[in-house]
Amino acid sequence: MYRYFIQPQLNKYTNTLIGYELLMKKKTPEGWRPPLHFSDIPSHIMAEVLMATTLRLSLKIGSVSVNINRTQLMNPEVRKAIIKSQLQLRPLKLVVELTEEPGDEKWTNEEMIPLINQFIDYGMDFSLDDVGTGENKLDHIKPLVPMAKEIKFALQNFKEKFRDPDIESKVVFWRDYAKEHNLRLILEGIENAEDDKLADSLQIDLRQGYYYGKPHLLKIEDDDDVFDEK
C-alpha cells in the first residue's frame, strides 16, 4: 500500500507556511518507508493515490508540491493524474518537482520540454529538485530553467554536513543563481538549530527539513494507520 506523507515548506523570515511537499511512502512490515526509487512505484498506483490525496486536501496554503522523475514525466498516465489533480486542487497551485534518479539519463530535455509546458498551461509551477546532483547539474538543466519558477537544493543528497565549506559554497552558488534568474530557492534538509542558523547567515528564506517538521501521513482511508514514520 502506498500513501503520501506531507512535509511543510516555510518562509523563515515571515514565519509563514508556504506549502507542503507530498512524499510517497510504502507500507512495509517495518513501517512506512520511501521507495528506493520513485520509478519503482507502478504508474497506475501513483496516479490513483495522487488523485485520491489531492481530492482530500483542503489545506489553506499556497501550494502543494509533487515529485516526479523523468521516467514518470514521460508516462501519459502519470501526466493525466497530475493534470486532474491540479483541477481538483484549484485555487491551490500544484508544483511539479522534477527529481533526479538513476536510470533517467535516456530522456532528453527536448522530449521533456513540451510536457513540462503542458503542466504550465494548466496553471502549475515547475520546479527543479536536487539541483547540483546527478542529471540535475547545471549544464544539463540549463534548457529547463526558463520554464522553472523554483529550484531546490537538497542537503541530504550529500555526505558532508551543511557546515562543510564545500557544501556551503554550493548553497551560495545556487542562492545567487536563483536570484539572477528570478527563481525561488528552497533549501531542503535543515535538520537542527545549527543548520537553521547557517541558513540565516546565508540569507535563505525558504526552507524545508526535519527541524521545521517531519513528514506525516495524510490519510485517504479511515483505517490508514500511522506507525514508525521514518
Secondary structure as UniProt FT lines:
FT   STRAND          2..11
FT   TURN            12..15
FT   STRAND          16..28
FT   TURN            29..30
FT   STRAND          31..33
FT   HELIX           38..40
FT   HELIX           43..56
FT   STRAND          63..68
FT   HELIX           70..73
FT   HELIX           76..89
FT   TURN            90..91
FT   STRAND          93..98
FT   TURN            102..103
FT   TURN            105..106
FT   HELIX           109..121
FT   TURN            122..123
FT   STRAND          125..128
FT   TURN            131..132
FT   HELIX           134..136
FT   HELIX           138..141
FT   HELIX           142..147
FT   STRAND          150..154
FT   HELIX           155..157
FT   TURN            162..163
FT   HELIX           165..180
FT   TURN            181..182
FT   STRAND          184..188
FT   HELIX           193..201
FT   TURN            202..203
FT   STRAND          206..208
FT   TURN            210..212
FT   STRAND          216..217
FT   TURN            222..223
//
